[in-house]
Amino acid sequence: MDIHGMLRPERVIMNLKATTKREALVEMVEDLGKAPGVTDVEALKKAILDREEIMSTGVGLTIAVPHAKLASVKAFTLGLARSARGIDYDSLDGQPVRIIVAIAAPDNDQNTYLRVLAAVMSVLRVEDKRKAILAANTPAEVVNVFKE
């Protein structure tokens, strides 16, 4: 799965301004909303926040992967944000989140959706990859972690 093509440098937030989970999600979605594949940023924001109410996407290991499928998303779009101080995210392991990868997906391709989610997790599961993301100096370096 070629996820690095879905994550563009312009969709990488090197240091979130947000200090809360809700603020972080809104900041990320507003950034994702600038992508050509996302046609309704408000619908995406609602879907991401509603999904988070059902169950936290803070999966542990200081990472979170909020995601939503919508008809208004025309192409798989990923965004990544880092938080130097960490965000209280109600993660499964109780640890603050430092890396968030948001996935906006079309609602008509469940198979690709699951493959994208699995590919993102396979990168983020590796400690050296997480360290490389946190140590990167530019958005392009962050994207390169997903190319390797």
TIMAR-990192 format. One record per residue (C-alpha): y, x, z. Coordinates in nm, 2 decimals. Example, Ala and Ser with C-alpha at 12.3 -4.5 7.8 and 13.67 -1.06 7.14 Angstrom:
+--------+--------+--------+
!  north !   east !     up !
+--------+--------+--------+
!  -0.45 !   1.23 !   0.78 !
!  -0.11 !   1.37 !   0.71 !
+--------+--------+--------+
REM end
This chain:
+--------+--------+--------+
!  north !   east !     up !
+--------+--------+--------+
!   0.00 !   0.00 !   0.00 !
!   0.33 !   0.15 !  -0.12 !
!   0.55 !   0.03 !   0.17 !
!   0.81 !   0.31 !   0.13 !
!   0.93 !   0.13 !  -0.19 !
!   1.00 !  -0.18 !   0.03 !
!   1.20 !   0.03 !   0.28 !
!   1.51 !   0.17 !   0.13 !
!   1.74 !   0.42 !   0.30 !
!   2.02 !   0.16 !   0.30 !
!   1.80 !  -0.07 !   0.52 !
!   1.77 !   0.20 !   0.79 !
!   1.99 !   0.17 !   1.09 !
!   1.99 !   0.51 !   1.25 !
!   2.12 !   0.39 !   1.59 !
!   2.14 !   0.03 !   1.68 !
!   2.46 !  -0.09 !   1.85 !
!   2.26 !  -0.37 !   2.01 !
!   2.15 !  -0.35 !   2.38 !
!   1.94 !  -0.66 !   2.39 !
!   1.64 !  -0.79 !   2.19 !
!   1.83 !  -1.08 !   2.04 !
!   2.13 !  -0.86 !   1.95 !
!   1.89 !  -0.61 !   1.79 !
!   1.72 !  -0.88 !   1.58 !
!   2.05 !  -1.03 !   1.47 !
!   2.19 !  -0.68 !   1.37 !
!   1.87 !  -0.60 !   1.18 !
!   1.86 !  -0.94 !   1.00 !
!   2.22 !  -0.92 !   0.90 !
!   2.15 !  -0.58 !   0.74 !
!   1.83 !  -0.71 !   0.57 !
!   2.04 !  -1.00 !   0.44 !
!   2.23 !  -0.76 !   0.21 !
!   1.91 !  -0.68 !   0.02 !
!   1.87 !  -0.86 !  -0.32 !
!   1.53 !  -1.00 !  -0.23 !
!   1.68 !  -1.20 !   0.07 !
!   1.87 !  -1.50 !  -0.05 !
!   1.94 !  -1.69 !   0.28 !
!   2.02 !  -1.46 !   0.57 !
!   2.07 !  -1.75 !   0.81 !
!   1.72 !  -1.89 !   0.74 !
!   1.57 !  -1.54 !   0.79 !
!   1.76 !  -1.50 !   1.12 !
!   1.63 !  -1.84 !   1.24 !
!   1.27 !  -1.76 !   1.13 !
!   1.27 !  -1.41 !   1.30 !
!   1.42 !  -1.55 !   1.63 !
!   1.19 !  -1.85 !   1.63 !
!   0.89 !  -1.62 !   1.57 !
!   1.00 !  -1.41 !   1.87 !
!   1.01 !  -1.72 !   2.09 !
!   0.64 !  -1.78 !   2.02 !
!   0.53 !  -1.43 !   2.11 !
!   0.70 !  -1.09 !   2.14 !
!   0.66 !  -0.86 !   1.84 !
!   0.70 !  -0.57 !   2.08 !
!   0.35 !  -0.43 !   2.02 !
!   0.37 !  -0.13 !   2.25 !
!   0.41 !   0.24 !   2.19 !
!   0.79 !   0.18 !   2.19 !
!   0.77 !  -0.02 !   1.87 !
!   0.83 !  -0.37 !   1.75 !
!   0.76 !  -0.54 !   1.42 !
!   0.94 !  -0.87 !   1.38 !
!   0.84 !  -1.05 !   1.07 !
!   0.88 !  -1.38 !   0.88 !
!   0.77 !  -1.54 !   0.56 !
!   1.02 !  -1.77 !   0.38 !
!   1.07 !  -1.93 !   0.04 !
!   1.42 !  -1.79 !   0.03 !
!   1.28 !  -1.43 !   0.04 !
!   1.21 !  -1.33 !  -0.32 !
!   1.07 !  -0.98 !  -0.26 !
!   0.92 !  -0.80 !   0.03 !
!   1.20 !  -0.63 !   0.22 !
!   1.17 !  -0.40 !   0.51 !
!   1.43 !  -0.27 !   0.75 !
!   1.40 !  -0.01 !   1.02 !
!   1.62 !   0.05 !   1.32 !
!   1.62 !   0.31 !   1.60 !
!   1.75 !   0.28 !   1.95 !
!   1.81 !   0.61 !   2.13 !
!   1.82 !   0.44 !   2.48 !
!   1.55 !   0.18 !   2.41 !
!   1.58 !  -0.19 !   2.43 !
!   1.41 !  -0.42 !   2.68 !
!   1.20 !  -0.62 !   2.43 !
!   0.94 !  -0.79 !   2.65 !
!   0.68 !  -0.57 !   2.48 !
!   0.31 !  -0.60 !   2.55 !
!   0.31 !  -0.27 !   2.74 !
!   0.64 !  -0.34 !   2.92 !
!   0.81 !  -0.03 !   2.77 !
!   1.15 !  -0.03 !   2.60 !
!   1.14 !  -0.04 !   2.22 !
!   1.30 !   0.25 !   2.03 !
!   1.17 !   0.17 !   1.67 !
!   1.19 !  -0.17 !   1.51 !
!   1.06 !  -0.24 !   1.17 !
!   1.15 !  -0.59 !   1.04 !
!   0.96 !  -0.74 !   0.75 !
!   1.10 !  -1.02 !   0.54 !
!   0.84 !  -1.17 !   0.31 !
!   0.80 !  -1.44 !   0.04 !
!   0.61 !  -1.73 !   0.18 !
!   0.36 !  -1.74 !  -0.11 !
!   0.17 !  -1.42 !  -0.08 !
!  -0.03 !  -1.41 !   0.24 !
!  -0.26 !  -1.13 !   0.12 !
!   0.02 !  -0.88 !   0.05 !
!   0.20 !  -0.99 !   0.37 !
!  -0.10 !  -0.89 !   0.58 !
!  -0.14 !  -0.57 !   0.39 !
!   0.22 !  -0.48 !   0.44 !
!   0.20 !  -0.55 !   0.81 !
!  -0.12 !  -0.34 !   0.84 !
!   0.04 !  -0.05 !   0.64 !
!   0.35 !  -0.05 !   0.87 !
!   0.13 !  -0.05 !   1.18 !
!  -0.09 !   0.23 !   1.04 !
!   0.22 !   0.45 !   1.02 !
!   0.37 !   0.35 !   1.35 !
!   0.05 !   0.39 !   1.54 !
!   0.06 !   0.77 !   1.49 !
!   0.25 !   0.94 !   1.76 !
!   0.37 !   1.23 !   1.53 !
!   0.51 !   0.97 !   1.28 !
!   0.70 !   0.79 !   1.56 !
!   0.84 !   1.13 !   1.67 !
!   0.94 !   1.21 !   1.31 !
!   1.12 !   0.88 !   1.28 !
!   1.31 !   0.94 !   1.60 !
!   1.39 !   1.30 !   1.51 !
!   1.51 !   1.22 !   1.15 !
!   1.87 !   1.31 !   1.07 !
!   1.91 !   1.08 !   0.77 !
!   1.78 !   0.74 !   0.65 !
!   1.61 !   0.92 !   0.36 !
!   1.41 !   1.13 !   0.61 !
!   1.30 !   0.81 !   0.79 !
!   1.18 !   0.66 !   0.46 !
!   0.99 !   0.99 !   0.38 !
!   0.78 !   0.94 !   0.70 !
!   0.64 !   0.63 !   0.53 !
!   0.57 !   0.83 !   0.20 !
!   0.36 !   1.09 !   0.36 !
+--------+--------+--------+
REM end
